[in-house]
Amino acid sequence: MRATMTEPRNPRSLGILFAILPLAGAIGVGLLGQPVIGLLGGLALAALIVTGFWLIDRRR
């Protein structure tokens, strides 16, 4: 008997967004005088993007 062949799953690894977006937010908004708000905004944006991609990968 031959085992059923399924398509290999290749989930995306987006952890780098948790490093880049908070730093970019802190630097970008830091120029306006509010680096902590930029840091938190970048972290929230990274969490939103990663969660969206996780939901998409979960359906495949």
N, C-alpha and C positions, 0 to 999 in steps of 0.2 A: 504494500500500500504506500502510496505517495502522500506525504504531508501536504496539506493545503498551503499554497504559496500566497502569501499576502505581501502587499506593498510595504517596504520598510518605512518606518516612521522616522522622520527627521525633524524633531522639534527645534524651534529657534532658541538660541541663547541670547537673551537681550540684557544680561546683567550689566553690561558696559554702560547702559543708559543710566543706571543708578550711580555711576561714577561721573559721567560727563554732564548730564543735565543739571544736577545740583550745583556743580562748579560753574557751569556756564551761566546759570541763573544768578549765582552769588556775584560773579564778576560783572554780568550785564546790569543787574539792578543795583549792584554795589556802586557803580558809577553815578547812580542817582542818589546814593546815600542810604540805601536800605538793603544791605547784603543778606541779612537773615531772611527777609521776605523773599528774595530771589532764590535763596537756598531751599526754602520750604516749597516755593512754587515749582522749582526744578525737580524736587523730589516727588511732589504730587503728580507732575506731568509724567515722569518716568514710571510711576506706579500705574497710572492710567494706561499708558501705552503698553507696558508689559502685561497688564491684566487683559487688555484687548487681544493681544497676540496669543496669550495663553488660552483664551476662550476659542479663538479661531483654530489653534492647533489641536485643541481637545475634540473638536468636531470632526477633524480629518481622520 
